[in-house]
Amino acid sequence: MSRAVIYETFGGPDVLELREVPEPHAGPGEVRVRVTAAGLNPMDWGIAARPEAAARFGITVPSGFGSDLAGVVDEVGDGVTGFSVDDRVYGAALGRAVADFVVVRPPADALRPTPEGISDEVASTLGVAGATAVAALAAIGPQPGDTVLIGGAAGGVGVFAVQLAVLAGATVIGTAAPGTFEFLRQLGAEPVAYGPGLADRVRALAPGGVSAATDLFGTETAEAALALGVPPERISTIAAGPNPPGGVRATGGFDAAPDALQQVTDAILAGRLTVPIAQVFPVEQIRDAVALQAGRHVHGKVVVTL
């Protein structure tokens, strides 16, 4: 037997249970990963809490939980090339990452070698969040001279998006709760409080105007950017559904270029991008970890270890 986090009904953190389950094994064309760390994303608890969100990803209950993971390959099925037992790996397994063992089918499932110099805890945060940040920025093309407004800048995707936009030469304004302002300044962004009146506050911070924006939480930032005169084609959203406001561009990790995570890991290894981990929880405390993640005031990534 092995352990996995399971939920049988949709709801808040209290629906999550750490259970003993039959140990899975790699079949032909499959790889089994002994998971050591799983990075949480807002989409994880969104899927577990809302049936309509789960339906968009083809997830039904009962279901496993989590998407991003890192660990070690411990079984390789017939016909698999490119992976060997004892390889350190990271990637994404939608709706089943928080478990002792996860079976994936490369290349259809995202699984990559973990570079030397990057810990499993850091690697476990990259699969969804890193790719999503790269895709969100690729949709708007930040460059030197741009002022980019990033909504949800202190969150799990935002910490990557802010730093990548700064590395692209842009000036970054990031929406967040006031308690995260100093944290955002350390990442290179000028913080601004989210909520009613956002467009006016951004206008005061950027009298020269905003030239691009990405909304990593809902539609408030996208709507503010439209009100500030940013062209819709230079505004992206990742959590507004298939029909975002005003013709702005909906995107996500599924749109990321093949080298998206290579860009992120290269920047980490070069010391140009840091992955702030807010807190690490043992899997037995999965409900506490998800409650912290869902509270919207976490500074960076939340990681669960197994």
C-alpha positions as CSV (number, residue, x, y, z in Angstrom):
1,M,0.0,0.0,0.0
2,S,0.9,3.6,-0.4
3,R,-0.6,7.0,0.5
4,A,-2.4,9.6,-1.6
5,V,-4.5,12.7,-0.9
6,I,-8.1,12.0,-2.1
7,Y,-11.4,13.9,-2.0
8,E,-14.8,12.4,-2.7
9,T,-16.9,15.5,-2.7
10,F,-16.1,19.1,-3.8
11,G,-15.4,21.6,-1.0
12,G,-12.8,23.3,1.1
13,P,-9.7,21.9,2.7
14,D,-11.7,19.7,5.0
15,V,-12.7,17.4,2.1
16,L,-9.1,16.4,1.6
17,E,-8.0,13.0,3.2
18,L,-4.7,11.3,3.3
19,R,-5.5,7.7,2.6
20,E,-3.9,4.3,2.0
21,V,-4.3,3.3,-1.6
22,P,-3.1,0.3,-3.7
23,E,0.5,1.0,-4.8
24,P,0.5,1.8,-8.5
25,H,3.1,0.4,-10.9
26,A,4.6,1.5,-14.2
27,G,3.2,-0.4,-17.2
28,P,4.5,-0.3,-20.8
29,G,5.3,3.2,-21.8
30,E,5.0,4.5,-18.3
31,V,7.3,5.8,-15.5
32,R,6.7,5.7,-11.8
33,V,7.9,8.6,-9.7
34,R,8.5,8.3,-6.0
35,V,7.3,11.8,-5.1
36,T,9.3,13.7,-2.5
37,A,7.7,17.1,-2.9
38,A,4.5,18.6,-4.4
39,G,4.1,22.4,-5.0
40,L,0.6,23.7,-4.6
41,N,-1.2,26.1,-7.0
42,P,-4.4,28.1,-6.7
43,M,-5.9,25.9,-9.4
44,D,-5.5,22.8,-7.2
45,W,-7.9,24.0,-4.5
46,G,-10.1,25.7,-7.2
47,I,-10.6,22.4,-8.9
48,A,-11.3,20.6,-5.5
49,A,-13.7,23.3,-4.4
50,R,-15.7,24.0,-7.6
51,P,-17.3,21.3,-9.8
52,E,-17.4,23.7,-12.8
53,A,-13.6,24.2,-12.5
54,A,-13.0,20.5,-12.2
55,A,-15.1,19.9,-15.3
56,R,-12.9,22.2,-17.4
57,F,-10.0,19.8,-16.7
58,G,-12.0,16.6,-17.0
59,I,-11.8,15.8,-13.3
60,T,-14.6,14.0,-11.5
61,V,-14.8,12.8,-7.9
62,P,-13.4,10.8,-6.3
63,S,-10.1,12.4,-7.3
64,G,-6.5,12.8,-6.3
65,F,-5.1,16.2,-5.5
66,G,-2.4,18.5,-6.8
67,S,-0.5,18.9,-10.0
68,D,3.2,19.9,-9.5
69,L,5.6,17.3,-8.2
70,A,9.3,16.4,-7.9
71,G,10.9,13.1,-7.0
72,V,12.9,10.1,-8.2
73,V,12.1,7.6,-10.9
74,D,11.8,4.2,-9.3
75,E,10.1,2.1,-12.1
76,V,10.5,2.3,-15.9
77,G,8.1,0.4,-18.1
78,D,8.9,-1.4,-21.3
79,G,9.4,0.9,-24.3
80,V,10.3,4.0,-22.3
81,T,13.4,5.9,-23.4
82,G,15.1,8.9,-21.8
83,F,14.4,8.0,-18.2
84,S,16.2,5.5,-15.9
85,V,15.7,4.3,-12.3
86,D,17.1,6.8,-9.8
87,D,16.8,9.8,-12.2
88,R,15.7,13.0,-10.3
89,V,12.7,14.4,-12.1
90,Y,10.0,17.1,-11.9
91,G,6.8,17.9,-13.7
92,A,3.0,17.9,-13.6
93,A,0.4,15.2,-13.0
94,L,-2.9,16.9,-13.0
95,G,-5.2,15.9,-10.1
96,R,-2.9,13.3,-8.6
97,A,0.5,14.8,-7.6
98,V,0.2,14.6,-3.8
99,A,0.8,10.9,-3.4
100,D,3.7,8.6,-2.5
101,F,3.9,7.3,-6.1
102,V,2.7,8.8,-9.4
103,V,2.7,6.9,-12.7
104,V,3.1,9.1,-15.7
105,R,3.3,8.4,-19.5
106,P,6.0,10.6,-21.1
107,P,6.0,12.5,-23.3
108,A,2.2,13.0,-23.0
109,D,2.7,13.8,-19.3
110,A,5.1,16.6,-18.5
111,L,8.2,15.1,-16.9
112,R,11.7,16.5,-17.0
113,P,15.1,15.8,-15.5
114,T,15.7,18.0,-12.4
115,P,18.9,20.0,-13.0
116,E,21.8,19.6,-10.5
117,G,21.7,22.6,-8.2
118,I,17.9,22.7,-7.9
119,S,16.3,21.0,-4.9
120,D,13.3,18.9,-5.1
121,E,11.3,21.4,-3.1
122,V,12.1,24.1,-5.6
123,A,11.6,21.8,-8.6
124,S,8.2,20.8,-7.3
125,T,7.0,24.4,-7.8
126,L,7.9,24.7,-11.5
127,G,5.7,22.4,-13.6
128,V,2.4,24.4,-13.7
129,A,3.4,27.8,-12.2
130,G,6.6,28.3,-14.2
131,A,5.1,27.3,-17.5
132,T,2.0,29.4,-16.9
133,A,4.1,32.5,-16.0
134,V,6.1,32.1,-19.2
135,A,2.9,31.6,-21.3
136,A,1.2,34.6,-19.7
137,L,4.1,36.8,-20.5
138,A,4.7,35.4,-24.0
139,A,1.2,36.4,-24.9
140,I,1.9,40.1,-24.2
141,G,5.6,40.2,-25.1
142,P,7.2,42.4,-22.4
143,Q,10.3,44.3,-23.4
144,P,12.6,47.2,-22.4
145,G,10.5,50.3,-22.1
146,D,7.3,48.6,-21.2
147,T,5.4,49.2,-18.0
148,V,3.6,45.9,-17.2
149,L,0.8,45.5,-14.7
150,I,0.6,42.0,-13.1
151,G,-2.4,41.0,-11.2
152,G,-1.9,38.5,-8.3
153,A,1.8,39.3,-8.3
154,A,2.7,37.8,-5.0
155,G,1.0,34.5,-5.7
156,G,2.5,31.2,-6.9
157,V,2.5,32.2,-10.6
158,G,3.1,35.8,-9.9
159,V,6.5,35.4,-8.3
160,F,7.7,33.9,-11.6
161,A,5.9,36.4,-13.8
162,V,7.2,39.4,-11.9
163,Q,10.9,38.3,-12.1
164,L,10.7,37.2,-15.7
165,A,9.1,40.5,-16.8
166,V,11.9,42.3,-14.9
167,L,14.5,40.2,-16.6
168,A,12.9,41.1,-20.0
169,G,13.6,44.8,-19.1
170,A,10.1,45.9,-18.2
171,T,9.0,48.1,-15.3
172,V,6.6,46.0,-13.3
173,I,3.6,47.1,-11.2
174,G,2.1,44.2,-9.2
175,T,-1.3,44.0,-7.5
176,A,-1.3,42.4,-4.0
177,A,-2.5,42.7,-0.4
178,P,-0.6,45.5,1.5
179,G,1.1,42.9,3.7
180,T,3.0,41.6,0.7
181,F,4.3,45.0,-0.6
182,E,7.8,44.7,0.8
183,F,8.0,41.1,-0.5
184,L,7.1,42.3,-4.0
185,R,9.6,45.2,-3.9
186,Q,12.3,42.6,-3.2
187,L,11.3,40.8,-6.4
188,G,11.6,44.0,-8.4
189,A,8.0,45.1,-8.6
190,E,6.2,48.3,-7.5
191,P,3.2,47.1,-5.5
192,V,-0.3,48.4,-5.6
193,A,-3.3,47.3,-3.6
194,Y,-6.0,45.3,-5.5
195,G,-9.7,46.1,-5.1
196,P,-12.0,48.9,-6.2
197,G,-10.2,51.9,-7.6
198,L,-7.3,49.9,-9.0
199,A,-7.1,51.8,-12.3
200,D,-6.8,55.1,-10.5
201,R,-4.1,53.8,-8.2
202,V,-2.1,52.4,-11.1
203,R,-2.6,55.7,-13.0
204,A,-1.0,57.5,-10.1
205,L,1.9,55.1,-10.0
206,A,2.5,55.2,-13.7
207,P,1.6,58.6,-15.1
208,G,3.3,57.6,-18.4
209,G,0.8,54.8,-18.8
210,V,0.8,51.0,-18.8
211,S,1.7,49.3,-22.0
212,A,0.9,45.6,-21.1
213,A,-0.8,43.6,-18.4
214,T,-1.4,40.0,-17.3
215,D,-4.1,39.0,-14.8
216,L,-3.2,35.9,-12.8
217,F,-6.3,36.0,-10.6
218,G,-9.8,36.6,-12.1
219,T,-10.5,39.7,-14.2
220,E,-10.0,42.8,-12.1
221,T,-6.5,43.6,-13.4
222,A,-7.5,42.9,-17.0
223,E,-10.5,45.3,-16.6
224,A,-8.3,47.9,-15.0
225,A,-5.8,47.6,-17.9
226,L,-8.5,48.1,-20.4
227,A,-9.7,51.2,-18.6
228,L,-6.2,52.5,-18.7
229,G,-6.1,52.1,-22.5
230,V,-4.0,49.0,-22.8
231,P,-4.8,47.3,-26.2
232,P,-6.6,44.0,-25.6
233,E,-3.9,42.1,-27.5
234,R,-1.4,43.1,-24.9
235,I,-3.4,41.9,-22.0
236,S,-3.5,38.2,-21.0
237,T,-5.5,36.3,-18.4
238,I,-5.1,32.8,-17.0
239,A,-8.1,32.4,-14.7
240,A,-11.0,34.2,-16.5
241,G,-12.4,31.2,-18.3
242,P,-12.6,30.9,-22.1
243,N,-14.2,34.3,-22.7
244,P,-12.2,37.0,-20.9
245,P,-13.4,40.6,-20.9
246,G,-12.9,43.0,-23.8
247,G,-11.2,40.5,-26.1
248,V,-8.1,40.1,-24.0
249,R,-6.0,36.9,-24.5
250,A,-6.8,33.8,-22.4
251,T,-3.8,31.6,-22.0
252,G,-2.2,29.1,-19.5
253,G,0.6,26.6,-19.1
254,F,-0.9,24.6,-22.0
255,D,0.3,27.4,-24.4
256,A,3.8,27.5,-23.0
257,A,6.7,27.0,-25.5
258,P,8.6,23.7,-25.3
259,D,11.6,25.5,-23.8
260,A,9.5,27.4,-21.2
261,L,10.7,25.5,-18.1
262,Q,14.3,25.5,-19.5
263,Q,14.1,29.3,-19.4
264,V,13.0,29.2,-15.8
265,T,15.6,26.6,-14.6
266,D,18.4,28.4,-16.5
267,A,17.5,31.6,-14.7
268,I,17.4,29.9,-11.4
269,L,20.8,28.3,-11.9
270,A,22.2,31.6,-13.0
271,G,21.0,33.3,-9.9
272,R,18.7,35.7,-11.8
273,L,15.5,34.2,-10.5
274,T,14.6,33.0,-7.0
275,V,11.7,30.7,-6.0
276,P,10.4,32.1,-2.7
277,I,8.9,29.2,-0.7
278,A,6.5,30.6,1.9
279,Q,6.1,27.4,3.9
280,V,6.7,23.6,3.7
281,F,4.2,21.2,5.2
282,P,4.4,17.4,5.7
283,V,1.7,15.6,3.7
284,E,-0.1,14.8,7.0
285,Q,-0.9,18.6,7.2
286,I,-2.4,18.8,3.7
287,R,-5.5,20.7,4.9
288,D,-3.4,23.3,6.6
289,A,-1.2,23.7,3.5
290,V,-4.3,24.2,1.3
291,A,-5.9,26.6,3.7
292,L,-2.8,28.7,3.6
293,Q,-2.7,28.6,-0.2
294,A,-6.3,29.5,-0.5
295,G,-6.1,32.4,1.8
296,R,-4.6,34.6,-0.9
297,H,-2.1,36.2,1.4
298,V,0.8,33.7,1.1
299,H,4.1,35.2,0.0
300,G,5.3,32.8,-2.7
301,K,4.9,29.0,-3.0
302,V,3.5,26.4,-0.6
303,V,5.1,23.0,-0.8
304,V,4.0,19.6,0.6
305,T,6.7,16.9,1.3
306,L,6.2,13.2,1.3
